[in-house]
Amino acid sequence: KPFQTFFLIPTFAFPLFLFAFSASRLETTVRALAKKTDAENELANEADNAVATYEIIAAYNRRDGIVAKADEAITAFNQANKNAGFIMKTNEYFLPWLTTLCEICWMCVGGMKVMDGSLTIGMCLTTTKCFITLGKAWGQVYEKLLEMKIIMPALQRIASIMNVPIDLPLRLKLNRQ
């Protein structure tokens, strides 16, 4: 049987749909992960503040206020973590859904071709297996992209902290006077 260009569609469909979906979800994903990171940092700051000022808090009987602030920080972090988890889980499900959709479409098209006699059942099943293999391969690529998205807010924070101007020359000047 001659080569049919129809078989090239899944080879190009997976990366096109994958990158289109990824690009459309990039801003939402990064924003949710940044909110989670900010809430986590705020929670850590509240804990550090409570530990550092414990003696003052105990002396002035301000435990209720600190507990309320910590509770607000915990609630904010839990909400941000839940939202980020929901978005990441939705992102993880996209490629299996795409693979299943391609398999279903191929079963319809391939089944018609088998019934017409223009395609053997072996070629139809082999092509179905190719869809599954392509879906798994692109799933691994997409998984790495999601990992990079997860890391991005923390890397942005580290880069911004590293680019803050230092005050060492001023301190050196003040110490020498």
C-alpha positions in Angstrom: 0.0 0.0 0.0 1.3 3.5 -0.8 2.3 5.9 2.0 -0.6 8.0 3.2 0.1 11.5 4.5 -2.9 11.1 6.9 -0.6 9.2 9.2 1.5 12.3 9.8 -1.3 14.2 11.5 -0.8 12.7 15.0 3.0 13.4 14.7 2.3 17.1 14.4 -1.0 17.3 16.3 0.4 16.4 19.7 3.1 19.1 19.9 0.8 21.7 18.3 -2.1 21.1 20.7 0.3 20.7 23.6 2.1 24.0 23.0 -1.2 25.8 22.3 -2.7 24.6 25.5 0.5 25.3 27.5 0.7 28.8 26.1 -2.9 29.5 26.9 -2.5 28.2 30.5 0.9 29.8 31.1 -0.3 33.0 32.7 -2.9 31.3 34.8 -0.5 28.7 36.0 2.3 31.1 36.8 0.0 33.5 38.6 -1.5 30.7 40.8 2.0 29.4 41.6 3.2 32.9 42.4 0.2 33.4 44.8 1.1 30.1 46.5 4.7 31.1 46.9 3.8 34.5 48.2 1.3 33.0 50.7 4.0 30.5 51.8 6.5 33.3 52.3 4.0 35.3 54.3 3.2 32.3 56.5 7.0 31.8 57.1 7.4 35.5 57.9 4.5 35.3 60.4 6.2 32.3 62.1 9.6 34.0 62.1 8.0 37.2 63.6 6.2 35.2 66.3 9.4 33.4 67.3 11.6 36.5 67.2 9.2 38.6 69.3 7.9 35.9 71.6 9.1 37.6 74.8 7.4 40.9 73.9 4.2 39.0 72.9 4.2 37.2 76.2 5.0 40.3 78.2 2.2 42.3 76.7 -0.3 39.4 76.5 -0.7 39.7 72.7 -1.0 36.0 71.9 -4.5 36.3 70.5 -3.4 38.9 67.9 -0.5 36.8 66.8 -2.6 33.6 66.6 -5.2 35.5 64.5 -2.5 36.7 62.1 -1.0 33.2 61.9 -4.5 31.8 61.3 -5.1 34.3 58.5 -1.7 33.4 56.9 -2.5 29.7 57.2 -5.9 30.2 55.6 -4.4 32.3 52.8 -1.7 29.7 52.1 -4.2 26.8 52.2 -6.5 28.6 49.7 -3.6 29.5 47.4 -2.2 25.9 47.6 -5.6 24.5 46.8 -6.0 26.8 43.8 -2.5 26.0 42.5 -3.1 22.3 43.0 -6.3 22.4 41.1 -4.7 24.2 38.1 -1.7 21.9 38.1 -3.9 18.8 38.2 -6.0 20.2 35.3 -2.8 20.7 33.4 -1.7 17.2 34.1 -4.9 15.7 32.7 -4.7 17.5 29.4 -2.3 15.2 27.6 -4.1 11.9 28.6 -7.3 13.6 27.4 -5.7 14.6 24.1 -4.3 11.1 23.7 -7.7 9.5 24.3 -9.4 12.0 21.9 -6.9 11.1 19.2 -7.4 7.4 19.8 -11.2 7.8 19.5 -10.9 9.9 16.3 -8.5 7.3 14.8 -10.8 4.5 15.8 -13.6 6.1 13.8 -11.5 7.1 10.8 -9.4 3.9 10.9 -12.5 1.8 11.3 -14.0 3.3 8.3 -10.9 2.7 6.3 -10.8 -0.9 7.4 -14.4 -1.4 6.4 -13.7 0.3 3.0 -10.7 -2.1 2.6 -8.2 0.7 2.1 -6.5 -0.2 5.4 -5.7 -3.5 7.0 -6.8 -4.2 10.6 -3.2 -4.7 11.6 -2.2 -1.2 10.3 -5.1 0.3 12.1 -4.1 -1.3 15.4 -0.5 -0.4 14.9 -1.4 3.2 14.3 -3.5 3.2 17.4 -0.4 1.9 19.3 1.6 4.7 17.8 -0.9 7.2 19.1 -0.5 5.8 22.6 3.3 5.8 22.3 3.3 9.4 21.0 1.0 10.5 23.8 3.3 8.9 26.5 6.4 10.5 24.9 4.8 14.0 24.7 3.5 13.4 28.2 7.0 13.2 29.5 7.9 16.4 27.7 4.8 18.1 29.1 5.6 16.8 32.6 9.0 18.6 32.4 7.4 21.8 31.2 5.0 21.6 34.2 8.0 21.1 36.5 9.6 24.2 35.0 6.4 26.2 35.6 6.3 25.1 39.2 9.9 26.3 39.8 9.5 29.6 37.9 8.0 31.8 40.8 10.8 30.7 43.2 13.5 31.4 40.6 12.0 34.8 39.9 12.1 35.6 43.6 15.7 34.4 43.9 16.7 36.5 40.9 15.0 39.6 42.3 16.6 39.2 45.7 20.0 38.6 44.1 19.6 41.8 42.1 18.8 44.0 45.0 21.6 46.6 45.5 23.9 45.9 48.3 25.0 48.3 51.1 28.4 47.0 51.7 30.3 50.0 50.4 28.2 52.3 52.6 28.8 50.0 55.7 32.5 50.0 54.9 32.6 53.7 54.7 30.6 54.1 58.0 32.8 51.6 59.8 36.0 53.4 58.8 34.8 56.7 60.1 
